[in-house]
Amino acid sequence: MFSFLIQNAHLCDFNHKILLPIIQHINNKTNNHLSNS
């Protein structure tokens, strides 16, 4: 159970550090593209 919590925390950290910036970057690109067209 405790190891699962550690894995879960690591996963959240991974999501926050890597996935969120990528998603935000894609959103920005999409918004810019929509604004320009």
C-alpha positions as CSV (number, residue, x, y, z in Angstrom):
1,M,0.0,0.0,0.0
2,F,2.7,2.4,1.0
3,S,4.7,1.7,-2.2
4,F,1.6,2.4,-4.2
5,L,1.3,5.8,-2.6
6,I,5.0,6.5,-3.4
7,Q,4.4,5.4,-7.0
8,N,1.3,7.5,-7.2
9,A,3.1,10.6,-5.9
10,H,5.9,10.0,-8.4
11,L,3.3,9.7,-11.2
12,C,1.6,13.0,-10.1
13,D,5.1,14.7,-10.1
14,F,5.7,13.3,-13.6
15,N,2.4,14.6,-14.9
16,H,3.0,18.0,-13.4
17,K,6.5,18.4,-14.6
18,I,6.2,16.8,-18.1
19,L,2.6,16.3,-19.3
20,L,1.2,19.7,-18.2
21,P,3.8,21.8,-19.9
22,I,3.3,19.7,-23.1
23,I,-0.5,20.1,-22.9
24,Q,-0.2,23.9,-22.3
25,H,2.2,24.2,-25.2
26,I,-0.2,22.4,-27.5
27,N,-3.1,24.5,-26.3
28,N,-1.1,27.7,-26.9
29,K,-0.2,26.5,-30.5
30,T,-3.8,25.6,-31.2
31,N,-5.1,28.9,-29.8
32,N,-2.6,30.9,-31.9
33,H,-3.5,29.0,-35.0
34,L,-7.2,29.6,-34.4
35,S,-6.6,33.3,-33.7
36,N,-4.6,33.7,-36.9
37,S,-7.0,32.0,-39.2
